[in-house]
Amino acid sequence: MGDPLTDLDKSDVLGALLQYPGSSGALRDLRPAIAALKAKGALAIVAADLLALTLLASPGELGADIAIGSAQRFGVPMGYGGPHAAYMAVRDALKRSLPGRIVGLSVDSRGMPAYRLALQTREQHIRREKATSNICTAQVLLAVIAAMYAVYHGPEGLTQIARNVHRRTAVLAAGLRKLGFAPDSETFFDTVSVDAGAKRAEIVARAAAEKINLGIGDSDLRIALDETTTSATVEAVWRAFGGTLSYAEIDATTREALPEALKRATPFLTHPVFHAHRSETEMLRYMRKLSDRDLALDRAMIPLGSCTMKLNATTEMMPLTWPEFGSLHPFAPREQAKGYHALFARLEKWLCDITGYDAISLQPNSGAQGEYAGLLAIRGYHAARGESHRKICLIPSSAHGTNPASAAMVGMDVVVVACEKNGDVDVTDLRAKAEKHANDLAAVMITYPSTHGVFEEHIREICDIVHGHGGQVYLDGANLNAQVGLSRPGDYGADVSHLNLHKTFCIPHGGGGPGMGPIGVKAHLAPFLPGHPATQGDAPVGPVSAAPFGSASILTISYIYILMMGGEGLKRATEIAILNANYIAARLDAHFPVLYKNATGRVAHECIVDPRPLKTTSGVTVDDIAKRLIDYGFHAPTMSFPVPGTLMIEPTESESKAELDRFCDAMIAIRKEIAEVEAGRFKIEASPLRHAPHTVHDIADDAWNRAYTRSEGCFPDGVSRTDKYWCPVGRVDNVYGDRNLVCSCPPVSDYAEAAE
């Protein structure tokens, strides 16, 4: 901690996090600090305001290695803390170390451009405890909203918005200076800080009477403006500071407060899409065009195993649109958020009732962040007992990849526990490793039902073994959709779990987010739930999110879902989810054997089918099956997790028997196509399986010379010719995409010219 412009010369650092502009609003040239970092071989990370960057030199121009920040102000409400999309940009040499998912450009089977998730997609499943992050859920939906804001306004519109915001801020500062409250910095973008001295409390009270909240620092007051700020608002702030001034009069003599050396001179948002949609009608059509390319839940079942892609009912999402929830700042005085806190209290009680835990933290913004918070609670608990040496975390080999990645992030050492052939944890191996590491055992991380899609019949014994050797039980709540109303983690021995509200409790996945991962704990871990300086400055465990209650606004969705369902409805939903999975397992078992079942031949809420033997008999791969399902109008199940070469299917309770049958019929039809390869009708390379998915380019191809008919490829049995989903691209070349990583999105014409 310190002033980067003066303190870096005295420090040996591996990197520095610099604000641009600063949290006080001060705008300083960071180039000297960045140069000092480079001289030490350290990385410069700049947290930058996207709107400010339309007027200011970019972090890259200043020499930064990494730029981070929030995209909230690109059209996303505050929502008492979220959800908001963040961004991370790096110089080229660091791109292959980026965590999470990168949208890169590849080519499809016709050589046409095709976007795909590249590089670190699900990389924690491969590298596990050596992964660069535990990221699973991203704020995709919010990123889309922010992107559409940029598409609509374009660089000219965004620049004008920024100029308007800065202009009002400069006028505000000039008026404050005239009233005797000179801003702490002469240069700023949209925020000014002033020392109010003994008048601070009086000013805050007058501002509250004007329905204005001021930022209250240790010794100063901060005023931040945005594009919704009017001249009347500025005059109201002046009144709070004891003056009656005319905005027009102050405006006439005010100059801007951006330093000349930091003004932006480079273009941005140069892609044509940021210049093509300037009317609401055009924006509507553009978004519709994009959505038509998606294969989402509004078209068909999304059978992704371990994802719980259930219906997000419109009624549940309506309160999210209310300004009373959307417009509240996360650090607004608590008395202004009584409704939110009533919702929090009731939701926490409901979640405790559902899970058997004693306390809930709503702060974590994703399941992986919940894992992190839960493991921090375990670390805090052991440390408080003088046992901070307990750092061994036992994790079954079948675990979701975020488990070992999260354990590594909190400083634990992962010891892998073997699984039995039937998918259960090998209790003998678990017991042996718990005994071996008894003095240092911190926790076990286990999923129930298991990631193999079966209820772990030894779950109580596993909990007892770990407790008997001084450890805590972290139960991954990813599969809570198979438990609600039937079993409670807190009753059978778990100490802490995260709860995926974006799965079990109906917050939309949004293509990968927003998510919420609250954690539930037993009473002895409650003191170690994540705190926050704004609400609990002396908490033994610090915050895991920027806002005290995470992405508070989307908690309204889960609240309404639980309220409407009631206890009996929630239990019934769980029963139907399990029934649906077992129905699919029973129908498909003869065609694609179900890999794991319990002693009675049943599965939990999902099942894993095993096509691997078919590779030997026909050459078909799991990719072929997944891509061919698109021709039948279905998104593929989860591929190659947790078992490589398999498909994991989770139908949820949202699907009717008719839709389940449509999916099963498609899978069985694909098995018949594989049988045709086995029988020698054509080789796998010439089959519709290998050429899938088929696009409109295929049906319009004048030179059709394949071993099957155009109808067989484009309209397989059972597919409606009037309502068919057409995939916008053919089979994507994954290897090409990873070897030729292109993260920017130049016009398609650029690639056509390059190809020529």
N, C-alpha and C positions, 0 to 999 in steps of 0.2 A: 504494500500500500504506500502510495506517495505520489509526488508530482513528477510525471515522466520527463518533464523538461528540465528538472533540476536534480533529481535523485538517482537517475540511471547510472551516472558516472561512478557512483559509489557501490553499485550492486552487481553481483554476478547472477544473472538471470538466464533462464532458458527461453523466456518469452514474456510478453507484456500485453495486457488488455487495455486498450485505449478507447476513450469515448469521443465521438465526433458527430455532433457537438456534445459537450459535457452535460452531465445531469443537471448542473446549475444553469445550463443554457449557454455557457461560455464557449466561444468558437475560437480555437487556437490552431495554429499551423503545427501539425504533428510531424512534419518532415525531420526536424532535428532529433526528436525522440526516436523515430524509426531508424534514422541513420546510426544513432548510438546503439540501438539494438542489433543492427546488422554488423556493426563493428565487433560486437560480443558473440556473434554467431547465433543470436537468438531470433525467435519469430515475433513478428509484429502482428497483433490481432486487433482490428479496429471494429468496434461496435458502432454502426452508422445508421442514421435515420434516412430511410429511403426517400421520403419526400424532400428532405434537405439536399440530398444528392442530386436532385434535378437542377440545383443552383450552385452546388459546391463541387470542387474537384473530388473525384472518386478516390476511395481508399487505395485502389491500384495505382493511381497516378501519384499518390503520396508515398508509395513504396511498400504498402502493407502486404503481408503474405496471405492473410486471411481476413475476410470481412464477414461480420455477423450482424444480426439485428432482427427486428420484428417487422412484419408486413401489415400489422394491425391497421395502420392509418390509411391503407389502400382500401377503404370502403368497408372495413369490418368493425362492428360495434365493440365497445369496451367489454360489455357483458360481465361486469363485476370481476373481471380477471381473464375471460377467454370464452371460447377458444380463439386463438390467433395463430397464424402461420409464422414461423421463423425462417430465416434464410441463412445459408452459409456459402460463401464463395471463396475460392482459393486460386492462387497462381498455379499455372499449368503443372509445375513439378510436384505439386501436392495432391493432384486430383485423384490419384489411385489410393490415397489414404483417407479420403472422405468417408465418414460413416453413413449408414443408411442407404438410401436408394438414389440412383442418378438416372434421369431419363436421357438415354443416348440414342443416336441415330444409327440404324443398321439398314439392311436391304432385305426385301422379301424374295420369294422364289422367282419373281419376274424381274428382279433387279431394281424394283421401285423402292423409294425411301420408306422406311418403317421404323417408328419409334418403339423403344422397349426399355424396360428397367435393366440397367447394365451394372456390371461390377459387383458391388456389395449387396445385391439382392439376396436377402436371407443368408448373408455371409456368416451370421453367428451360428447357423446350423452346421457349417463346415468347420469353422475355426473355433467355435464354442468359447472356452475361457480365454482364448487368445484373440477373440474378435476385437475390432477397434471400437465397438459400441454395443449396447444392448437394445438399440432402437428396433422397435417392431411396428408400432403405430406412428404414423406421421400425420401432420395436419393438412392432409391433401385437399379436403373440401375447402378449407380456408385459403389455401394457396390458389385454388381455382377462383375463388371470389376475388382475391387480391389481383390475380391475373386479369380477370374480366374488367376490373376497375381500370387497370392500365390499358387494356385493349380499347375500352370505350373512350378514355380521355386522351390517350396517346401522349407522346412526349410534350407536344405543345400545351395540351390541356393540363397535364401534371405540372409543367413549369409555371403555368399561369396560376394554378392553385397555390403552389409554393410561394410565388411572388405576392399573392394576396395575403397569405398567412404572414409572411415576413413583413409586409408593409404595415399591417395592423399591429404587429409586435413592435416595430420601430416607433410607430406613433404612440403606442402604450408607454414605451420606455421614455420617450420625450416628455410625455405628460407627467410621468412619475418624477422625472428629473426636475421638472418645473415645480412640483409639489414638495421638493426637498428629499426625494427618495431616489437617489441616483443608482442605477443598476450596477451590480458588482463588476460586470464586464461591458466594455464598449462595443464588442462584436458578439453577435448572436444570430440565431435563425428564428425560432418561434417561442423561446423561453427566456425570461429574465428573472434574476434573483436580486432582492433588495434587502438591506438591513433595516428593519423597522424599529429596532431598539425597544424602548419601553412602550411604544404604541402597538406592538405586535398583537396583543390580545384584543385590543380595541378594533384594530383593522380587521382581524379575522371575524369578529362578531358582526361588524358592519357588512362585510362581504357575504356572510351567511344570510343576513337579512335581505340582501340583493339576490339570494339563491345562487351564490357563487362560492365554490370551494377553492381555497388557496393551498398550495403545497407548503407544508410547515416543516422547515428544516431545524437543525440544532440552534441556529441563531438568525436565520433569515426566512424570508417568504419567497416562494417561487410561483410565477404566473406563466402558464403555458397556454398558447392559443392554437386553434386549428381552423379549418376552412368553414366551420359553422359559426365562428366568432363574428359578431357584427360590431359596427361602430357603437351601437347602444350598449353592448356588453363592455366595451373598452371604457366608455363613460361611466358605467356602473362600477368598474374596478377603481377608477379615479375617485368616485364618491366614497368608496370604502376606505381609501387612503386620505380622505378628508378634503377633497377638492371638487369643485364644480367647473369642469372644463368642457369646451366644445371640441368634438373630434375634428370637425372641418378646419377649425382654426389651427390646431396643433399639426394636422396633416399638411397644411400648406407650407410649413417651414421645416419639415422633418426629412432627413436624408436616410438612406438605407444603412444597415449596420453589418453588411457582409464585407469582410476584408478583400481587397482587390486581388491579393495573391492567392486566394482560395476560390475564386469564382470559376465555375465550370466552363471549359472551352471545348469539350469533346462531345460528340453526339451520343445518344443512347436510344434504346428501343427503335432500332433501325429496321427491324423486320416489317414487311408490308402489313402484317396483321394489325400492327399498332397504328395504322394510318387508314384503314379501310372501313371502319365501322363507327360512324359519327352520329347516327340517329338511333333512337331506341328500337325502331323497326329492324334496322340492319343488325343491331346487337342481338335481338331476339332470334333472328334467323340464323345468325352465326352460332349461337349457343345451341339452337335446335339441331343444326347440322352436326355439331360435335356430339351431342347426346345420341343422335341417330346411329352413330358409329359404335356406341357402347352396347355391350351385352350385360344388362343389369337386371336387378330383381323385378323391375317393372315389365320385363319381357319373359323371364324364365327363372326357374329355381337356380340358385347359385350354390352348388353342392360342395363348397370348399370345406374340407375337414379342418377342425380346430379353429374355425372362424365364426361359426354361428351366424350365418347370414339370414337373419329372420326379418320379418316385416317391421318397418318403422312407420307406424300408423300416423296419418296426417294429424289426427286429434292430439296425439302425444307431442307433436312438434309445434303446435300453434302458439303456445305461450312464449316460445323462443323468439317469436317475431314481435312481441310486445315491447315498446320502448322502456316500459318500467323495469324490465329485466335487462334489456340490451344496452341502455344508455348509462348505466351506473359505473363509475370508476372504482377499481378494486380497492383503493385506499380512501374512499369516501367515508365520512364519519359513520360509525356503526348505527347511530340513531336514524340515519337516512336509509338503512338497509334492513329494517326490521322484518320485512316480508321475506327477504332472502334468508335471513337467519332462522325464521320460523320454518321455512322449507328445509334448510340444512338439518335442523334438530329432528324434524319428523322423518326425513330420509335416513338419517343416521340410525334412528331407532328401528325403522323398518329393516334396514340392512343388518342390524344386530339381531333382530328377531329371526331373520331368514338364515343367518350364518351361525348363530350360537356364540358370536363374539361379544365382548363387553364394551368395546370402543371402536370408533371409526374415524379415520382421517380422510377428508374429501380432497386433499391437496394434490395427489399425484395425477398427472395428465394422461397417463397411458398405463397399460398393463406392465410394460417393462419398467416404467418409472415407479409403479407400485411395488414391483419386485425389489427395486433399489431401496425404496423407503422401508419396506418390510425387513430387509436384511440390515439396514442401518439401525432399525429398532432392536434387532437381535444383537448387533455389535454393541449398541449402547447399553443394553441390559447386562451383557457379560462384563463390560467395562465397569459398570456401577457396582458389580459384585467382586471387583478386583480380579477378574478373569479375562482380561483383554487379550491374553495369549490364545484364547479359543478362536481359531481362524479356519479350521477344517470344515468344509461344506461337502456333504455327501450328496451326489446327484445321480439318479439312474441314467443309464445309457440312452433311454428312450425319451429323455426330457426335451422340452422345447429349448431351442438354442439360446433363447434369452436367459435361461436359468444360469448356466455357467458364466455367461457374459456378465450378468448382474453381480454374481458372486465375486468375480474377479474385480469388478469396479469398486466394491466396498472393501477390497483388500483381503478377501478370503482365498484360501487355496482349495481347489476343486479336487475331490477324489471321486472317481466314477464307480458306480455300483452296477453290477451286471444285471441283466434281465433273463427270465426263464424263456423257454421256447414258446410258451403260451402267452407271452407278453407281460406277465407279472414281474414285479421286482424280485430278484433272487434274495430271499430273506436270509439265507445262510451267508451269502456274500456280504449283505448289509450288516449282519450281526458281527461278522469277523472284522470288518473295517471300522465299525463303531467301537469295538473293543480295542483294536490296534491304536486308534486315535482318541481314546477316551479322555486323555488329559487335555487335548486340544480341540475336541469336537465342538463346533459352534452350532451347526444346524444340518438338517437334511432338507432338500427341496424336492417335493414330490407332487405329482399331478393326480387328481382323483375326479372322475375316472381317469385312468392312465391315458397317455398320448397314443397308446395302441388301441384305444376304443373299447376297453373293458373296465369294469369295476374291479379295483384292486382289492381282492378278498382278504388280504392280510394288512389292511390299512391300520387297524388298531394296534396290531402287533408291531408294525413298523414304528408307529409313534411311541409306543412303550419302550422299544429298544433304544431309540435316540434319547428319550427322556432319561432312561436309566443310565446313560453315559454322559449326562450333563448337557446335552444339546437341545436345541429348539426345533420345532417342526414348522417349516414354511410350506404351506399347501398352496400350490399354484391354482388360482381360481379360474383359469381359462375354460374349464369344462363345468362351471357351476350350473350351466343350463340343464345338466343331467341330475342336479341335486335339489334344486329349489323345491321346498315342500316335502321332500322325501328324506333328506339327510342334512346334517349341519356340521361343517368342519369343526366348529368349536366343541361339539359333543363327542367326536370320536378321537380327539387327541391333538388337533392342530393348534398352534399358538398364534399364527398370523397367516393371512391370505390377502392377495389383491383380488378385486372384483372387477371384471371387465364390463363396465356399464354399456360399452359399445357392442357387446355381444349379448349377454344374458338379459340386460335391462334396456335394450332397444334404441340406444343412441346410434344413429346411422354410421356406417363405416366410412362413407364418403370417399370410396376408392383408397382407403388407408387411414382415414382419420376425419374428424376428431375422435379421440378416444378419451376415456376416463378410467383410471385404475385405482379407486379408493382402496385403502387397506383396512381390514378388520383385525383386531388383536384381542387376546385375552387380557385380563386386568393387569397382570404383572408387566406387560409390555406397553400399557397405555402411556406411562410417563415418557416413553421414547418415540412417540409418534412425531412426525415432522412438525417443527415449530415454524415461526416466522417473526422477523424483527418487528413487523408492524402490529402483531397481535400478542406475541409471547417472546420477548427479547431474551429471556434467560433459559429457553428450552435446551435440554441436553443434546437434542438432535436438531440440526438446522433445517432450513426449507429445502424442498426438492423442486419447487415451482416458484416462479416469480411472484405469483399472487397467492394470498393465504388460503384460498379455497379453490385453487386450480382454475379449470375452465367452468366457472360457476354457472354460466347461463344454460349450458346443455344439461345440467342436473335437473332442469325442469322436465326434460323428456322422460327420464327414468322415474321421476316423482309421479308424473301423470300415468305412466305405464303401470306402476305398482298400485296406484290409487284405483285405477279402473279395473284391474285384474282381481284385486283382493287375494286373500290367502288361498281360497279354493281354486281361483282361476290360475294362479301361479303354479300350483301343484298340478293342475290338469295340463297346463302347457308342458311341464316337464315330462309327464307321462306320455303325452302325444309325441314329443320329441324322441323319446326312447322307442316308442312304438314304430314311428316312421323309419328310424334307422334299422330296426330289426326287420321290418317289412322289406326294405331294400336289400338287406343282407340275405334274407330268405330267397328273394327272387333272383338275385345275381349269383348266389353261391355255386350253382351248377355250371355257370358260364365263366365266371371269374371267382375263383375260390376266396372265401373270406379268410383272412390270414389269422386273426385272433378272435377267439370266442371264450366265454367262461365255461364252467363245468357243465352247464345245462345247454350249451350251444348258442347262447345269446350274446349280444353286444350291448354297449351302453347307448349313447346318443349319436354315435358315429361308427363307421366300420372301415376297415382297410381291405381292399380287394387286391388280389395278387396276379397280375398278368405276366410275371417274369418267365414262367415256363414257356409261354407262347413265343418268346424271342428265339428259343431254340428250335421250335417247330415251324415257325413262319418268318422270323426276322422282325416281327412287329415290336415296336418300342412303346414305352408308356407315353412318349411324346406323340406318336402316331395316333394313339387312342384319344388323347386329350385334344389334339387338333381336329380329329374327325368329329368329335362331339360338337364342335362349333357348327359344322354343316347340319347337324341335327337340331341346332338352336339352343345349345347348352354351353354354359361356361364349364370348363374342366374342373373336376375335383382337385384337391391338393395333391400335387405330384411329388413323389420321391421323399416325402416326409411322413412319419419318422423313419420309414424303411425305403431305401433307394429302389426305384423301379416299380413302386406300387402307387395306388390311388386311394386317398382317404376321403370318404364321403360323409357329409353331415347335412341331412335334409332340414333340420329344425322342425318345430311344431307348426310353422307357417304354411307348409305345403299340403295341398289336398291329395287324396289318393289318386285322383286323375293325373296330377302333375308328377307324382311319384311313379306312376305307371308309364307315363310318357318318357321319363328319364330311363327307367328300367328297359323299356322297349328299345330305346336308342342304344343302350349298352349291349343288349342282346343282339340287335341288328349288326352292331359293329363286330361282335363275336362271330357272326355268320360271315361277314366280310373277311375276317381273319381265316375262317375255315376255307374260304375260296382260295386264299393264298396257299394254305396248307395242302389243298387238293390239286394245286398246280394250274389254276385258271390263269394266274399271272404271278410274277414275282412281286415281292413286297415293294420294290422300287417302282414298279409300274402300276401299283394298286391305288385306289382312291384314298386309302389310309395314308400313304406316303405323300400324296399330292395335296392332302387337306391342310388348311381349309380352302374350299373353292370360293372364288370371288366372282363378281360380275364380269371381270375380264375373262374368266374361263368360259362363262356361258356365251359371251360375245366373241369368242375366239374363232376366227375364220378357218384356222388350220388345226382343227381338233384331230389329234392322231394318237390318242391314248387307248389303252387296252380295255377300257370300259366306256360305257356311253356317257354322253354329256349329262343325261338325266340321272344316271346312277351317281355321278359325282356331285352334281349341284342340288338335286332333289332326292336324297335317299328316302327309303320307305318311311312313310308316316309324316313326312315334312310337308307342310302346307305351301302351295305355290303362291298363294296370295299374301301370306303373312310371314314369309321366310325372313330370317335375319341374315343379312349379307355381311360377312366379315370385310372390313375395308382394305385389308392387306392379305397377301398369301403367307405361306410358311416363312417365318422370320429366320434369318441367318444369325444365330446367337454368337457363333465364334467370330464372325465378321464384326458384330457390334462390340464385342469385348476388345478385339484387337485394334479397332479403329474408333476409339471413343470420341464422339462428337457430342458435347453437352449443349452447345448453342444451337439455335434453330434458324439458320439462314434460309432464304426462300428455296423451294424445291428446284426452281430453275437453275440455281447455282450448281446443284448436284448433276442436273441433266447436262449442263455445259461442261462440267468436269469430266463426265463420262464420255462425252463426245471427243 
